[in-house]
Amino acid sequence: MRILVTNDDGIHAPGLAIAEKIAQALTDDVWVVAPETEQSGASHSLTLSLPLRLRQVAEKRFAISGTPTDSVMMGVAEILKDKPPTLVLSGVNRGSNLAEDITYSGTIAGAMEGTALGIPSIALSQSYGFEEGNQVRWDCAETHGPTLIRRLIEVGWPEPQEVLMNVNFPDCAPDAVTGIEVTAQGKRDMQQAVMERRIDLRRNPYYWIGFKRVRSDPRKGSDLSAIYEKHISVTPLHLNLTEYKVMQRLKGEIDQALPGRPTPPSDERVLLPQDDTAAQGRADKAAR
């Protein structure tokens, strides 16, 4: 296989080196395209108002003056355009990407872009901070990453153009991992943003945005619960964000024909992606 590796912590991040090692355990054909500087919190953003600069760091290794999304697009559409990658790995992120984190994460975005381009993609993150101080247990991801990715590739998953895998490694030594768990996206009991106000030497205020690090009491089966129990969490994420149950309920209340236009039939089926029979079944069930 040919693997494209990216991240959101930047080309010099230690987690990127771990992701390269994981990829090299799977194949010799590993390419790296990563942001020149840290892009944490960039989410699925594109650089549209500035030109992108590409710098070759070493053989098969490039830095780009953009976001993780830019990096994957550049890797697929330019650097590897003659032979596209068969797998995208994004990470290994310094810190977990759980629950609401996925909406901010540049690591998740790298895998999202690979998925949008039709390439099976996996986001990798290493939890840290609660039990081991500020020490990042990179050896946990490095040890368990290759075996888990091989298994995911072997099993496969449907709709690789719409579904990506979000993998989080627990904050512990490799031999302390208690299992691997397929999970749902969790929700924290309290996730509060912090706006820290400071004063510069000219007496002008400036601010740092951050989040309180608090332990929640998550439901079983969630990504948060798995990490707290020292499991490796594997969460399938879908690019289609439509909530079909709410959509079907709203159609009966909101749908309205404009004056002079024909009224849609009352038994109109919800329009779903082609061949998405499972989603259509869920929508039909909700309608009944």
N, C-alpha and C positions, 0 to 999 in steps of 0.2 A: 504494500500500500504506500501511498504518498501522503504524508501528514503535513498540514500547515499549522504552525503554532503561533498564537498571539496572546496578548494579555492587556490589562489596563494599568498595570503598575509601572510600565516603561521598559525599555530595552535592557536596562541594567539591573532590573529587579531580580533578587535571588529566586523568587518563585518561578520566573521564566526559565531559569537554568534547570529547575526541577522538572518543569514541563518538558523541556528538551530531553532530559534524561529518560523520562517516562516514554516519550515518543521514540527515542533511539532504542529502547528495549523492545519495540514492536517492529521497527523497520530502519533501514539505513537511509531511506529517502525522506529526510526531515528538513523542512524549510521554516524559517522564522521571519515573520513580518510583524513588528510591534511598534507602539508609539515611542517617539523620541523621548517624551517626558510623561510623567504620571498623569493618567486620565481617569482616576477613580471618581465614580459618580457621574461619568459622562453619559451613561445609559446608551441608547441606540442612536447616538447623534452622528450626523454627517458634517464634514467641513465643506460648505457650499460657497462661502463668501471670500475664501482665501485659497491661493494655490497650494498644492501639496508638494512637499519636498521629500525625495527619497534618497536615503544614504545607505550604501552597502557597508556593513560593519565587518563582515567576514564572508567566507564562502557559504552560500545558502542562508545568509543572515542579513536582514535589512531593518533599518529604522525609518519611520515615517513621521512627518510633522503633522500628525492628525490623531484621530480617535481609534479605538479598537475596530469600529465599523469600517472606517477608512482603510485600516490595515488589512482586513480580510478582503475587502473589495480590490485593493491594490494587488494582493497576493494572487487572487483568483483571476482577475481580469487583465492583469499586466504581467507580473513576474512569472506566473505559472500558466499563462493563457494557452500554451501549446500542449500542456498535459496537466489538467487541473488536479487538485488534491482529492483524495478519496475520503479524508477525515480531517476535521478541524478540531484542534484542542485549544481552549482558551483558559489561561491561568498559568501557573497555579496562583490564585489570588492570596494575598496576605490578609487573612480574615475570612470569615464565613460569608456566604451569600444565601441567606435563609429568609423565609417569610417575606416581609415587605422589601427586603434588600434587593430583590430581583428587579424591582421597577427602577432602581437607581444604577444598578451595577453595569460597569463597562465590561466586566468579565462575561456576564450573561449575554451582553450585546454582541460580543465577538462570536459567540456560539449561535446567537440569533441570526447574524448576518450569514454565517456559513449555511445554516438551515434554509434561509430565504433563497440562497443560491443553489439549493438542491443537494447540499453535501451533508452527510451525517456529522453532527457536531456535538461536542461535550464540553461543558464548563466545569472547571476544577477549582476548588477553594479549600484552603486549610484554616480551620478554626484555631483561635488562640485567645489567651487573655484571662480566662476565668480561673483556671486551676494552675496554670504554669507561669503566672505573671505575664510579662510581655515577650516571653520566649516563644518563638514560632517553631513548632515541631514539624519541620519540613520532611523529616525522615518518615513520618506517617504517610504522607501523600506519595513520596518516592517509593516506599516499600509496597504499598497496596495498589497504587495507580495502574501499573502495567497489567496485573492479573485481572483487575476489575474491568479495564477497558477491553481486554481480549474477550472477556465473557460477554460484555455488552455487544461487541461486534459479532460474536458467535450467535448470540440469541437474536440480535437485530431488533428493530422496532418499526412499526408501520408508519407511514407518512413521514419519511425523513426530510421531506421538503417543508413540513409544518411542525415537527416535534423535535425538540432538543433535549439533551440530558443534563441536569444540574447535579453535580456530584460535590458533596461536602465531606471532608475528612475531619474526624473529631480531634479535640485538643488533648492528645495523649500520645504516649510512645507507641510504636507500631505493634508491639506484642500485647498492649493493653486494649486494643480494639476488640469489641465484643461481638461484632457481626456486621453484616451488610443488610440494609433495609430499604426497600422501595417505598417511598413516602409521598405524601401530598404536601403542597405548599402550606406552611403554617401561618399563624397570626400571633404576634406578641400581645401579651396582656397590656403592656404599656411600652410604647416606643416614642419617647419624647425628644423632639429636636431641642438643641441647646444653642442659643445665640450668645456667644461670649463677647462682651464689649470691652475693648481696650483703648488706650489713648497713646498716640504716637508722640514723638519728640516735639512736634509742632502743635500739640494739644488738640489734634483732630481725632475724632473717634474712628475706630475700624472694628470689624467683627470677624469672628471665626464661627463657622457653622459646624456643629457636631451632634452626636447622639449619645444619650446616656446608655451605658452598658449595664443592663439589668437582666437578671434571670427571670423568666416568666414561668408560668405553669401550663405548658402547651398540652394540647390533646394528643392522645396516643395515635401513632400512625403519621404524625406530621414530621417535617424535616427538623424542627426544633427539638421535638421529643427524642428523635433518633440521635442527634448530636449529644444531647445531655446524657444519654445512656451509652455513650461511646460507640455508637454504630456509625458506619459509613452510610450517609444518606444519598439515595439516588432518586431524583424527582423528575419525571417527564413533564416538560413545559410545552404548551401549545401556542403557536404564533397567533392563531385565530382567537381573539379576545371576546367574541360574541357570547353573551349569556342568553342561551336559547329559551329557557323557561320564562325569563322576564320579557324577552322579545315577543314570544307568542302571546303573553298576557296583554302587553301593550298594543299589539296589533288590533285587538278587539276594541280598544278604547281610543286609540289615536288615529288609526288609518281612516282616511277620509278622501272622498273624491272631490276634486275641484269643480266649480260650476261648469256645466257643459261637458264634463268628462264622464266616461262610463264608470259605474261603481264596480270595484273588484268583486268577484264571486266570494260568497261567504265561506266556501270550503277551500279557499286558496291555500296551497301548501307553502310552507316557509321555504324560501330560496336558500339552498345550502351549497357548499362547494361540491363540485362534480364528484360523483361516486361516494359521497359521505353518507352512506346508508345508515351508519350507526347514529350519527348526529340527527338525521331525519327521523329515525325511530324515537330518539329522545324528545324531539320537538313534537311529534305526533302524540306521544304519551302524555306530555305536558298539556297539550291541547285538550285531550280527553279528560 
